[in-house]
Each structure stands twice: as structure tokens, then as C-alpha cells.
């Protein structure tokens, strides 16, 4: 995948949710050098993941506490 292909795929998606989901998947499974080759600074990818993954984990923990 190239930076151009990623940009075209992201721009073809209808919602910000879909774009963020794809970014999250890519940033989780690609190496720092692969992320950089897509035109994304790895530090920004780490920051993106920390913002998107932590709220989910907190919500999941909250839901588990409510069920017990």
C-alpha cells in the first residue's frame, strides 16, 4: 500500500467513524516504518491510538463493573 492509495481509500469512505476504524486497524498492525511510508508520522499514530483505544477500554471496564 502506498500513501496515495491510503488517501484514496480514506477519501472514498462515507463517515469519519469508518476512516478512524481503518486508521486504527492500520496503526495497530503496521510497523513504525510502514506507517511512515504511508505519509503518517508514527508519533501521530501512537497519539491517535491512545485517544481512541483508551476510552474504549474504560467503557468496557465500566460495563464489566455494572454487570457484576
PQR file of N, CA, C, O and H, with PARSE charges and radii, in Angstrom:
ATOM      1  N   UNK A   1       0.857  -1.166   0.000 -0.4000 1.5000
ATOM      2  CA  UNK A   1       0.000   0.000   0.000 -0.0000 2.0000
ATOM      3  C   UNK A   1       0.907   1.235   0.000  0.5500 1.7000
ATOM      4  O   UNK A   1       1.959   1.256   0.639 -0.5500 1.4000
ATOM      5  N   UNK A   2       0.478   2.240  -0.719 -0.4000 1.5000
ATOM      6  CA  UNK A   2       1.218   3.498  -0.767 -0.0000 2.0000
ATOM      7  C   UNK A   2       0.402   4.593  -0.091  0.5500 1.7000
ATOM      8  O   UNK A   2      -0.780   4.414   0.205 -0.5500 1.4000
ATOM      9  H   UNK A   2      -0.377   2.223  -1.239  0.4000 1.0000
ATOM     10  N   UNK A   3       1.046   5.717   0.146 -0.4000 1.5000
ATOM     11  CA  UNK A   3       0.348   6.856   0.750 -0.0000 2.0000
ATOM     12  C   UNK A   3      -0.799   7.310  -0.142  0.5500 1.7000
ATOM     13  O   UNK A   3      -1.861   7.684   0.355 -0.5500 1.4000
ATOM     14  H   UNK A   3       2.006   5.862  -0.094  0.4000 1.0000
ATOM     15  N   UNK A   4      -0.594   7.279  -1.444 -0.4000 1.5000
ATOM     16  CA  UNK A   4      -1.640   7.690  -2.386 -0.0000 2.0000
ATOM     17  C   UNK A   4      -2.854   6.761  -2.319  0.5500 1.7000
ATOM     18  O   UNK A   4      -3.996   7.220  -2.320 -0.5500 1.4000
ATOM     19  H   UNK A   4       0.268   6.975  -1.848  0.4000 1.0000
ATOM     20  N   UNK A   5      -2.600   5.473  -2.262 -0.4000 1.5000
ATOM     21  CA  UNK A   5      -3.698   4.501  -2.171 -0.0000 2.0000
ATOM     22  C   UNK A   5      -4.462   4.700  -0.864  0.5500 1.7000
ATOM     23  O   UNK A   5      -5.693   4.697  -0.857 -0.5500 1.4000
ATOM     24  H   UNK A   5      -1.672   5.100  -2.262  0.4000 1.0000
ATOM     25  N   UNK A   6      -3.746   4.870   0.229 -0.4000 1.5000
ATOM     26  CA  UNK A   6      -4.402   5.092   1.516 -0.0000 2.0000
ATOM     27  C   UNK A   6      -5.265   6.338   1.472  0.5500 1.7000
ATOM     28  O   UNK A   6      -6.399   6.322   1.951 -0.5500 1.4000
ATOM     29  H   UNK A   6      -2.746   4.873   0.223  0.4000 1.0000
ATOM     30  N   UNK A   7      -4.751   7.407   0.908 -0.4000 1.5000
ATOM     31  CA  UNK A   7      -5.516   8.654   0.815 -0.0000 2.0000
ATOM     32  C   UNK A   7      -6.785   8.459  -0.009  0.5500 1.7000
ATOM     33  O   UNK A   7      -7.844   8.970   0.356 -0.5500 1.4000
ATOM     34  H   UNK A   7      -3.830   7.420   0.519  0.4000 1.0000
ATOM     35  N   UNK A   8      -6.687   7.724  -1.118 -0.4000 1.5000
ATOM     36  CA  UNK A   8      -7.875   7.483  -1.950 -0.0000 2.0000
ATOM     37  C   UNK A   8      -8.895   6.609  -1.232  0.5500 1.7000
ATOM     38  O   UNK A   8     -10.099   6.847  -1.330 -0.5500 1.4000
ATOM     39  H   UNK A   8      -5.826   7.309  -1.415  0.4000 1.0000
ATOM     40  N   UNK A   9      -8.419   5.602  -0.515 -0.4000 1.5000
ATOM     41  CA  UNK A   9      -9.342   4.734   0.228 -0.0000 2.0000
ATOM     42  C   UNK A   9     -10.053   5.537   1.311  0.5500 1.7000
ATOM     43  O   UNK A   9     -11.273   5.453   1.450 -0.5500 1.4000
ATOM     44  H   UNK A   9      -7.442   5.408  -0.435  0.4000 1.0000
ATOM     45  N   UNK A  10      -9.286   6.321   2.084 -0.4000 1.5000
ATOM     46  CA  UNK A  10      -9.888   7.123   3.146 -0.0000 2.0000
ATOM     47  C   UNK A  10     -10.888   8.133   2.600  0.5500 1.7000
ATOM     48  O   UNK A  10     -11.944   8.348   3.194 -0.5500 1.4000
ATOM     49  H   UNK A  10      -8.294   6.389   1.972  0.4000 1.0000
ATOM     50  N   UNK A  11     -10.558   8.752   1.470 -0.4000 1.5000
ATOM     51  CA  UNK A  11     -11.474   9.755   0.909 -0.0000 2.0000
ATOM     52  C   UNK A  11     -12.724   9.123   0.311  0.5500 1.7000
ATOM     53  O   UNK A  11     -13.729   9.807   0.117 -0.5500 1.4000
ATOM     54  H   UNK A  11      -9.700   8.577   0.987  0.4000 1.0000
ATOM     55  N   UNK A  12     -12.676   7.830   0.018 -0.4000 1.5000
ATOM     56  CA  UNK A  12     -13.858   7.155  -0.537 -0.0000 2.0000
ATOM     57  C   UNK A  12     -14.834   6.722   0.553  0.5500 1.7000
ATOM     58  O   UNK A  12     -15.976   6.367   0.260 -0.5500 1.4000
ATOM     59  H   UNK A  12     -11.860   7.274   0.175  0.4000 1.0000
ATOM     60  N   UNK A  13     -14.394   6.749   1.793 -0.4000 1.5000
ATOM     61  CA  UNK A  13     -15.253   6.309   2.899 -0.0000 2.0000
ATOM     62  C   UNK A  13     -16.239   7.411   3.261  0.5500 1.7000
ATOM     63  O   UNK A  13     -15.913   8.597   3.203 -0.5500 1.4000
ATOM     64  H   UNK A  13     -13.466   7.037   2.031  0.4000 1.0000
ATOM     65  N   UNK A  14     -17.439   7.007   3.631 -0.4000 1.5000
ATOM     66  CA  UNK A  14     -18.520   7.957   3.876 -0.0000 2.0000
ATOM     67  C   UNK A  14     -18.447   8.665   5.222  0.5500 1.7000
ATOM     68  O   UNK A  14     -18.788   9.844   5.320 -0.5500 1.4000
ATOM     69  H   UNK A  14     -17.704   6.044   3.678  0.4000 1.0000
ATOM     70  N   UNK A  15     -18.009   7.967   6.251 -0.4000 1.5000
ATOM     71  CA  UNK A  15     -18.088   8.559   7.583 -0.0000 2.0000
ATOM     72  C   UNK A  15     -16.716   8.650   8.243  0.5500 1.7000
ATOM     73  O   UNK A  15     -15.798   7.900   7.911 -0.5500 1.4000
ATOM     74  H   UNK A  15     -17.731   7.009   6.172  0.4000 1.0000
ATOM     75  N   UNK A  16     -16.600   9.578   9.175 -0.4000 1.5000
ATOM     76  CA  UNK A  16     -15.376   9.719   9.957 -0.0000 2.0000
ATOM     77  C   UNK A  16     -15.139   8.460  10.793  0.5500 1.7000
ATOM     78  O   UNK A  16     -13.996   8.062  11.017 -0.5500 1.4000
ATOM     79  H   UNK A  16     -17.347  10.188   9.444  0.4000 1.0000
ATOM     80  N   UNK A  17     -16.211   7.849  11.243 -0.4000 1.5000
ATOM     81  CA  UNK A  17     -16.103   6.607  12.011 -0.0000 2.0000
ATOM     82  C   UNK A  17     -15.387   5.535  11.190  0.5500 1.7000
ATOM     83  O   UNK A  17     -14.487   4.864  11.695 -0.5500 1.4000
ATOM     84  H   UNK A  17     -17.139   8.173  11.061  0.4000 1.0000
ATOM     85  N   UNK A  18     -15.785   5.374   9.925 -0.4000 1.5000
ATOM     86  CA  UNK A  18     -15.151   4.382   9.052 -0.0000 2.0000
ATOM     87  C   UNK A  18     -13.672   4.701   8.843  0.5500 1.7000
ATOM     88  O   UNK A  18     -12.825   3.810   8.898 -0.5500 1.4000
ATOM     89  H   UNK A  18     -16.516   5.920   9.515  0.4000 1.0000
ATOM     90  N   UNK A  19     -13.369   5.976   8.603 -0.4000 1.5000
ATOM     91  CA  UNK A  19     -11.976   6.381   8.403 -0.0000 2.0000
ATOM     92  C   UNK A  19     -11.144   6.108   9.661  0.5500 1.7000
ATOM     93  O   UNK A  19     -10.022   5.611   9.572 -0.5500 1.4000
ATOM     94  H   UNK A  19     -14.057   6.700   8.558  0.4000 1.0000
ATOM     95  N   UNK A  20     -11.693   6.430  10.814 -0.4000 1.5000
ATOM     96  CA  UNK A  20     -10.970   6.194  12.064 -0.0000 2.0000
ATOM     97  C   UNK A  20     -10.789   4.705  12.343  0.5500 1.7000
ATOM     98  O   UNK A  20      -9.759   4.292  12.875 -0.5500 1.4000
ATOM     99  H   UNK A  20     -12.605   6.833  10.886  0.4000 1.0000
ATOM    100  N   UNK A  21     -11.777   3.907  11.990 -0.4000 1.5000
ATOM    101  CA  UNK A  21     -11.665   2.455  12.178 -0.0000 2.0000
ATOM    102  C   UNK A  21     -10.525   1.903  11.324  0.5500 1.7000
ATOM    103  O   UNK A  21      -9.727   1.097  11.801 -0.5500 1.4000
ATOM    104  H   UNK A  21     -12.614   4.242  11.557  0.4000 1.0000
ATOM    105  N   UNK A  22     -10.447   2.330  10.080 -0.4000 1.5000
ATOM    106  CA  UNK A  22      -9.366   1.865   9.205 -0.0000 2.0000
ATOM    107  C   UNK A  22      -8.016   2.319   9.736  0.5500 1.7000
ATOM    108  O   UNK A  22      -7.066   1.536   9.772 -0.5500 1.4000
ATOM    109  H   UNK A  22     -11.096   2.986   9.693  0.4000 1.0000
ATOM    110  N   UNK A  23      -7.925   3.567  10.143 -0.4000 1.5000
ATOM    111  CA  UNK A  23      -6.659   4.068  10.700 -0.0000 2.0000
ATOM    112  C   UNK A  23      -6.261   3.260  11.927  0.5500 1.7000
ATOM    113  O   UNK A  23      -5.094   2.897  12.081 -0.5500 1.4000
ATOM    114  H   UNK A  23      -8.696   4.203  10.113  0.4000 1.0000
ATOM    115  N   UNK A  24      -7.212   2.979  12.789 -0.4000 1.5000
ATOM    116  CA  UNK A  24      -6.912   2.207  13.986 -0.0000 2.0000
ATOM    117  C   UNK A  24      -6.379   0.830  13.663  0.5500 1.7000
ATOM    118  O   UNK A  24      -5.432   0.359  14.294 -0.5500 1.4000
ATOM    119  H   UNK A  24      -8.160   3.274  12.663  0.4000 1.0000
ATOM    120  N   UNK A  25      -6.981   0.186  12.688 -0.4000 1.5000
ATOM    121  CA  UNK A  25      -6.520  -1.145  12.282 -0.0000 2.0000
ATOM    122  C   UNK A  25      -5.114  -1.070  11.708  0.5500 1.7000
ATOM    123  O   UNK A  25      -4.241  -1.856  12.077 -0.5500 1.4000
ATOM    124  H   UNK A  25      -7.750   0.568  12.176  0.4000 1.0000
ATOM    125  N   UNK A  26      -4.900  -0.125  10.806 -0.4000 1.5000
ATOM    126  CA  UNK A  26      -3.577   0.008  10.190 -0.0000 2.0000
ATOM    127  C   UNK A  26      -2.512   0.343  11.220  0.5500 1.7000
ATOM    128  O   UNK A  26      -1.442  -0.266  11.229 -0.5500 1.4000
ATOM    129  H   UNK A  26      -5.609   0.514  10.506  0.4000 1.0000
ATOM    130  N   UNK A  27      -2.795   1.303  12.083 -0.4000 1.5000
ATOM    131  CA  UNK A  27      -1.809   1.728  13.070 -0.0000 2.0000
ATOM    132  C   UNK A  27      -1.512   0.634  14.081  0.5500 1.7000
ATOM    133  O   UNK A  27      -0.424   0.606  14.658 -0.5500 1.4000
ATOM    134  H   UNK A  27      -3.664   1.798  12.075  0.4000 1.0000
ATOM    135  N   UNK A  28      -2.449  -0.255  14.303 -0.4000 1.5000
ATOM    136  CA  UNK A  28      -2.240  -1.350  15.244 -0.0000 2.0000
ATOM    137  C   UNK A  28      -1.340  -2.430  14.658  0.5500 1.7000
ATOM    138  O   UNK A  28      -0.511  -2.998  15.369 -0.5500 1.4000
ATOM    139  H   UNK A  28      -3.333  -0.232  13.835  0.4000 1.0000
ATOM    140  N   UNK A  29      -1.494  -2.717  13.381 -0.4000 1.5000
ATOM    141  CA  UNK A  29      -0.797  -3.860  12.805 -0.0000 2.0000
ATOM    142  C   UNK A  29       0.431  -3.530  11.968  0.5500 1.7000
ATOM    143  O   UNK A  29       1.203  -4.431  11.639 -0.5500 1.4000
ATOM    144  H   UNK A  29      -2.168  -2.256  12.804  0.4000 1.0000
ATOM    145  N   UNK A  30       0.633  -2.265  11.614 -0.4000 1.5000
ATOM    146  CA  UNK A  30       1.801  -1.897  10.814 -0.0000 2.0000
ATOM    147  C   UNK A  30       2.945  -1.457  11.718  0.5500 1.7000
ATOM    148  O   UNK A  30       2.730  -0.964  12.826 -0.5500 1.4000
ATOM    149  H   UNK A  30       0.006  -1.533  11.881  0.4000 1.0000
ATOM    150  N   UNK A  31       4.151  -1.644  11.229 -0.4000 1.5000
ATOM    151  CA  UNK A  31       5.328  -1.182  11.964 -0.0000 2.0000
ATOM    152  C   UNK A  31       5.454   0.332  11.814  0.5500 1.7000
ATOM    153  O   UNK A  31       4.785   0.944  10.982 -0.5500 1.4000
ATOM    154  H   UNK A  31       4.325  -2.045  10.329  0.4000 1.0000
ATOM    155  N   UNK A  32       6.315   0.918  12.626 -0.4000 1.5000
ATOM    156  CA  UNK A  32       6.535   2.368  12.556 -0.0000 2.0000
ATOM    157  C   UNK A  32       7.026   2.772  11.168  0.5500 1.7000
ATOM    158  O   UNK A  32       6.585   3.789  10.632 -0.5500 1.4000
ATOM    159  H   UNK A  32       6.858   0.421  13.302  0.4000 1.0000
ATOM    160  N   UNK A  33       7.929   1.992  10.582 -0.4000 1.5000
ATOM    161  CA  UNK A  33       8.454   2.344   9.256 -0.0000 2.0000
ATOM    162  C   UNK A  33       7.370   2.211   8.184  0.5500 1.7000
ATOM    163  O   UNK A  33       7.338   2.998   7.238 -0.5500 1.4000
ATOM    164  H   UNK A  33       8.287   1.166  11.018  0.4000 1.0000
ATOM    165  N   UNK A  34       6.495   1.233   8.323 -0.4000 1.5000
ATOM    166  CA  UNK A  34       5.394   1.084   7.360 -0.0000 2.0000
ATOM    167  C   UNK A  34       4.409   2.244   7.490  0.5500 1.7000
ATOM    168  O   UNK A  34       3.901   2.748   6.489 -0.5500 1.4000
ATOM    169  H   UNK A  34       6.521   0.594   9.092  0.4000 1.0000
ATOM    170  N   UNK A  35       4.145   2.661   8.714 -0.4000 1.5000
ATOM    171  CA  UNK A  35       3.259   3.804   8.932 -0.0000 2.0000
ATOM    172  C   UNK A  35       3.868   5.056   8.321  0.5500 1.7000
ATOM    173  O   UNK A  35       3.178   5.838   7.668 -0.5500 1.4000
ATOM    174  H   UNK A  35       4.558   2.251   9.528  0.4000 1.0000
ATOM    175  N   UNK A  36       5.156   5.239   8.536 -0.4000 1.5000
ATOM    176  CA  UNK A  36       5.850   6.410   7.989 -0.0000 2.0000
ATOM    177  C   UNK A  36       5.809   6.396   6.460  0.5500 1.7000
ATOM    178  O   UNK A  36       5.658   7.445   5.834 -0.5500 1.4000
ATOM    179  H   UNK A  36       5.717   4.604   9.067  0.4000 1.0000
ATOM    180  N   UNK A  37       5.940   5.219   5.861 -0.4000 1.5000
ATOM    181  CA  UNK A  37       5.913   5.127   4.395 -0.0000 2.0000
ATOM    182  C   UNK A  37       4.539   5.488   3.824  0.5500 1.7000
ATOM    183  O   UNK A  37       4.416   5.780   2.634 -0.5500 1.4000
ATOM    184  H   UNK A  37       6.062   4.366   6.369  0.4000 1.0000
ATOM    185  N   UNK A  38       3.512   5.467   4.669 -0.4000 1.5000
ATOM    186  CA  UNK A  38       2.167   5.864   4.240 -0.0000 2.0000
ATOM    187  C   UNK A  38       1.946   7.371   4.400  0.5500 1.7000
ATOM    188  O   UNK A  38       0.854   7.880   4.148 -0.5500 1.4000
ATOM    189  H   UNK A  38       3.612   5.230   5.636  0.4000 1.0000
ATOM    190  N   UNK A  39       2.992   8.066   4.819 -0.4000 1.5000
ATOM    191  CA  UNK A  39       2.884   9.510   4.955 -0.0000 2.0000
ATOM    192  C   UNK A  39       2.379   9.969   6.311  0.5500 1.7000
ATOM    193  O   UNK A  39       1.980  11.122   6.471 -0.5500 1.4000
ATOM    194  H   UNK A  39       3.879   7.652   5.024  0.4000 1.0000
ATOM    195  N   UNK A  40       2.393   9.068   7.289 -0.4000 1.5000
ATOM    196  CA  UNK A  40       1.922   9.389   8.631 -0.0000 2.0000
ATOM    197  C   UNK A  40       3.109   9.315   9.577  0.5500 1.7000
ATOM    198  O   UNK A  40       3.868   8.346   9.557 -0.5500 1.4000
ATOM    199  H   UNK A  40       2.717   8.131   7.158  0.4000 1.0000
ATOM    200  N   UNK A  41       3.267  10.332  10.400 -0.4000 1.5000
ATOM    201  CA  UNK A  41       4.330  10.293  11.400 -0.0000 2.0000
ATOM    202  C   UNK A  41       3.928   9.277  12.469  0.5500 1.7000
ATOM    203  O   UNK A  41       2.820   9.343  13.000 -0.5500 1.4000
ATOM    204  H   UNK A  41       2.650  11.119  10.417  0.4000 1.0000
ATOM    205  N   UNK A  42       4.816   8.345  12.783 -0.4000 1.5000
ATOM    206  CA  UNK A  42       4.482   7.311  13.767 -0.0000 2.0000
ATOM    207  C   UNK A  42       4.025   7.873  15.114  0.5500 1.7000
ATOM    208  O   UNK A  42       3.165   7.281  15.767 -0.5500 1.4000
ATOM    209  H   UNK A  42       5.717   8.292  12.351  0.4000 1.0000
ATOM    210  N   UNK A  43       4.583   8.995  15.533 -0.4000 1.5000
ATOM    211  CA  UNK A  43       4.158   9.584  16.804 -0.0000 2.0000
ATOM    212  C   UNK A  43       2.695  10.006  16.763  0.5500 1.7000
ATOM    213  O   UNK A  43       1.989   9.910  17.768 -0.5500 1.4000
ATOM    214  H   UNK A  43       5.281   9.475  15.003  0.4000 1.0000
ATOM    215  N   UNK A  44       2.241  10.471  15.609 -0.4000 1.5000
ATOM    216  CA  UNK A  44       0.827  10.837  15.465 -0.0000 2.0000
ATOM    217  C   UNK A  44      -0.050   9.595  15.516  0.5500 1.7000
ATOM    218  O   UNK A  44      -1.160   9.640  16.048 -0.5500 1.4000
ATOM    219  H   UNK A  44       2.814  10.549  14.793  0.4000 1.0000
ATOM    220  N   UNK A  45       0.440   8.485  14.965 -0.4000 1.5000
ATOM    221  CA  UNK A  45      -0.310   7.227  15.013 -0.0000 2.0000
ATOM    222  C   UNK A  45      -0.450   6.747  16.451  0.5500 1.7000
ATOM    223  O   UNK A  45      -1.517   6.285  16.855 -0.5500 1.4000
ATOM    224  H   UNK A  45       1.341   8.448  14.533  0.4000 1.0000
ATOM    225  N   UNK A  46       0.625   6.856  17.222 -0.4000 1.5000
ATOM    226  CA  UNK A  46       0.583   6.452  18.630 -0.0000 2.0000
ATOM    227  C   UNK A  46      -0.410   7.325  19.388  0.5500 1.7000
ATOM    228  O   UNK A  46      -1.198   6.823  20.191 -0.5500 1.4000
ATOM    229  H   UNK A  46       1.492   7.231  16.894  0.4000 1.0000
ATOM    230  N   UNK A  47      -0.372   8.619  19.135 -0.4000 1.5000
ATOM    231  CA  UNK A  47      -1.295   9.543  19.800 -0.0000 2.0000
ATOM    232  C   UNK A  47      -2.746   9.221  19.413  0.5500 1.7000
ATOM    233  O   UNK A  47      -3.635   9.233  20.264 -0.5500 1.4000
ATOM    234  H   UNK A  47       0.268   9.026  18.484  0.4000 1.0000
ATOM    235  N   UNK A  48      -2.979   8.937  18.132 -0.4000 1.5000
ATOM    236  CA  UNK A  48      -4.307   8.568  17.651 -0.0000 2.0000
ATOM    237  C   UNK A  48      -4.812   7.336  18.399  0.5500 1.7000
ATOM    238  O   UNK A  48      -5.946   7.314  18.878 -0.5500 1.4000
ATOM    239  H   UNK A  48      -2.257   8.927  17.440  0.4000 1.0000
ATOM    240  N   UNK A  49      -3.964   6.312  18.495 -0.4000 1.5000
ATOM    241  CA  UNK A  49      -4.370   5.081  19.165 -0.0000 2.0000
ATOM    242  C   UNK A  49      -4.626   5.302  20.651  0.5500 1.7000
ATOM    243  O   UNK A  49      -5.546   4.716  21.220 -0.5500 1.4000
ATOM    244  H   UNK A  49      -3.043   6.330  18.105  0.4000 1.0000
ATOM    245  N   UNK A  50      -3.816   6.143  21.273 -0.4000 1.5000
ATOM    246  CA  UNK A  50      -4.025   6.370  22.703 -0.0000 2.0000
ATOM    247  C   UNK A  50      -5.342   7.103  22.959  0.5500 1.7000
ATOM    248  O   UNK A  50      -5.974   6.893  23.994 -0.5500 1.4000
ATOM    249  H   UNK A  50      -3.068   6.620  20.810  0.4000 1.0000
ATOM    250  N   UNK A  51      -5.755   7.948  22.037 -0.4000 1.5000
ATOM    251  CA  UNK A  51      -7.028   8.660  22.190 -0.0000 2.0000
ATOM    252  C   UNK A  51      -8.220   7.764  21.890  0.5500 1.7000
ATOM    253  O   UNK A  51      -9.262   7.880  22.534 -0.5500 1.4000
ATOM    254  H   UNK A  51      -5.241   8.119  21.196  0.4000 1.0000
ATOM    255  N   UNK A  52      -8.073   6.878  20.921 -0.4000 1.5000
ATOM    256  CA  UNK A  52      -9.213   6.067  20.508 -0.0000 2.0000
ATOM    257  C   UNK A  52      -9.344   4.771  21.286  0.5500 1.7000
ATOM    258  O   UNK A  52     -10.459   4.283  21.474 -0.5500 1.4000
ATOM    259  H   UNK A  52      -7.226   6.784  20.398  0.4000 1.0000
ATOM    260  N   UNK A  53      -8.244   4.203  21.743 -0.4000 1.5000
ATOM    261  CA  UNK A  53      -8.302   2.909  22.441 -0.0000 2.0000
ATOM    262  C   UNK A  53      -8.600   3.056  23.919  0.5500 1.7000
ATOM    263  O   UNK A  53      -9.332   2.237  24.474 -0.5500 1.4000
ATOM    264  H   UNK A  53      -7.339   4.599  21.591  0.4000 1.0000
ATOM    265  N   UNK A  54      -8.075   4.042  24.559 -0.4000 1.5000
ATOM    266  CA  UNK A  54      -8.290   4.197  25.995 -0.0000 2.0000
ATOM    267  C   UNK A  54      -9.752   4.422  26.357  0.5500 1.7000
ATOM    268  O   UNK A  54     -10.242   3.782  27.287 -0.5500 1.4000
ATOM    269  H   UNK A  54      -7.481   4.708  24.109  0.4000 1.0000
ATOM    270  N   UNK A  55     -10.472   5.305  25.661 -0.4000 1.5000
ATOM    271  CA  UNK A  55     -11.899   5.451  26.021 -0.0000 2.0000
ATOM    272  C   UNK A  55     -12.662   4.137  25.874  0.5500 1.7000
ATOM    273  O   UNK A  55     -13.549   3.845  26.676 -0.5500 1.4000
ATOM    274  H   UNK A  55     -10.074   5.825  24.905  0.4000 1.0000
ATOM    275  N   UNK A  56     -12.326   3.348  24.862 -0.4000 1.5000
ATOM    276  CA  UNK A  56     -12.995   2.062  24.659 -0.0000 2.0000
ATOM    277  C   UNK A  56     -12.702   1.132  25.834  0.5500 1.7000
ATOM    278  O   UNK A  56     -13.602   0.457  26.333 -0.5500 1.4000
ATOM    279  H   UNK A  56     -11.606   3.586  24.211  0.4000 1.0000
ATOM    280  N   UNK A  57     -11.445   1.096  26.276 -0.4000 1.5000
ATOM    281  CA  UNK A  57     -11.093   0.227  27.388 -0.0000 2.0000
ATOM    282  C   UNK A  57     -11.805   0.668  28.659  0.5500 1.7000
ATOM    283  O   UNK A  57     -12.268  -0.164  29.439 -0.5500 1.4000
ATOM    284  H   UNK A  57     -10.713   1.645  25.871  0.4000 1.0000
ATOM    285  N   UNK A  58     -11.893   1.995  28.867 -0.4000 1.5000
ATOM    286  CA  UNK A  58     -12.583   2.488  30.052 -0.0000 2.0000
ATOM    287  C   UNK A  58     -14.060   2.130  30.004  0.5500 1.7000
ATOM    288  O   UNK A  58     -14.639   1.750  31.022 -0.5500 1.4000
ATOM    289  H   UNK A  58     -11.517   2.671  28.233  0.4000 1.0000
ATOM    290  N   UNK A  59     -14.669   2.248  28.839 -0.4000 1.5000
ATOM    291  CA  UNK A  59     -16.077   1.904  28.692 -0.0000 2.0000
ATOM    292  C   UNK A  59     -16.280   0.417  28.950  0.5500 1.7000
ATOM    293  O   UNK A  59     -17.231   0.024  29.625 -0.5500 1.4000
ATOM    294  H   UNK A  59     -14.199   2.557  28.013  0.4000 1.0000
ATOM    295  N   UNK A  60     -15.399  -0.399  28.420 -0.4000 1.5000
ATOM    296  CA  UNK A  60     -15.504  -1.839  28.610 -0.0000 2.0000
ATOM    297  C   UNK A  60     -15.373  -2.179  30.094  0.5500 1.7000
ATOM    298  O   UNK A  60     -16.133  -2.996  30.614 -0.5500 1.4000
ATOM    299  H   UNK A  60     -14.627  -0.081  27.871  0.4000 1.0000
ATOM    300  N   UNK A  61     -14.422  -1.561  30.769 -0.4000 1.5000
ATOM    301  CA  UNK A  61     -14.251  -1.804  32.195 -0.0000 2.0000
ATOM    302  C   UNK A  61     -15.493  -1.348  32.965  0.5500 1.7000
ATOM    303  O   UNK A  61     -15.929  -2.022  33.898 -0.5500 1.4000
ATOM    304  H   UNK A  61     -13.804  -0.897  30.347  0.4000 1.0000
ATOM    305  N   UNK A  62     -16.056  -0.210  32.574 -0.4000 1.5000
ATOM    306  CA  UNK A  62     -17.256   0.302  33.228 -0.0000 2.0000
ATOM    307  C   UNK A  62     -18.421  -0.673  33.039  0.5500 1.7000
ATOM    308  O   UNK A  62     -19.158  -0.951  33.985 -0.5500 1.4000
ATOM    309  H   UNK A  62     -15.701   0.337  31.815  0.4000 1.0000
ATOM    310  N   UNK A  63     -18.585  -1.181  31.844 -0.4000 1.5000
ATOM    311  CA  UNK A  63     -19.646  -2.142  31.567 -0.0000 2.0000
ATOM    312  C   UNK A  63     -19.464  -3.422  32.366  0.5500 1.7000
ATOM    313  O   UNK A  63     -20.439  -4.001  32.844 -0.5500 1.4000
ATOM    314  H   UNK A  63     -17.987  -0.956  31.075  0.4000 1.0000
ATOM    315  N   UNK A  64     -18.225  -3.868  32.514 -0.4000 1.5000
ATOM    316  CA  UNK A  64     -17.978  -5.071  33.308 -0.0000 2.0000
ATOM    317  C   UNK A  64     -18.324  -4.840  34.765  0.5500 1.7000
ATOM    318  O   UNK A  64     -18.853  -5.730  35.431 -0.5500 1.4000
ATOM    319  H   UNK A  64     -17.432  -3.397  32.125  0.4000 1.0000
ATOM    320  N   UNK A  65     -18.029  -3.655  35.259 -0.4000 1.5000
ATOM    321  CA  UNK A  65     -18.330  -3.359  36.654 -0.0000 2.0000
ATOM    322  C   UNK A  65     -19.835  -3.292  36.880  0.5500 1.7000
ATOM    323  O   UNK A  65     -20.318  -3.688  37.941 -0.5500 1.4000
ATOM    324  H   UNK A  65     -17.599  -2.933  34.718  0.4000 1.0000
ATOM    325  N   UNK A  66     -20.577  -2.797  35.898 -0.4000 1.5000
ATOM    326  CA  UNK A  66     -22.030  -2.706  36.051 -0.0000 2.0000
ATOM    327  C   UNK A  66     -22.682  -4.092  36.078  0.5500 1.7000
ATOM    328  O   UNK A  66     -23.693  -4.287  36.753 -0.5500 1.4000
ATOM    329  H   UNK A  66     -20.184  -2.475  35.037  0.4000 1.0000
ATOM    330  N   UNK A  67     -22.112  -5.049  35.354 -0.4000 1.5000
ATOM    331  CA  UNK A  67     -22.708  -6.385  35.262 -0.0000 2.0000
ATOM    332  C   UNK A  67     -22.455  -7.217  36.503  0.5500 1.7000
ATOM    333  O   UNK A  67     -23.210  -8.152  36.768 -0.5500 1.4000
ATOM    334  H   UNK A  67     -21.291  -4.891  34.806  0.4000 1.0000
ATOM    335  N   UNK A  68     -21.422  -6.913  37.273 -0.4000 1.5000
ATOM    336  CA  UNK A  68     -21.099  -7.749  38.432 -0.0000 2.0000
ATOM    337  C   UNK A  68     -21.883  -7.373  39.657  0.5500 1.7000
ATOM    338  O   UNK A  68     -21.717  -7.989  40.710 -0.5500 1.4000
ATOM    339  H   UNK A  68     -20.809  -6.153  37.058  0.4000 1.0000
TER
END
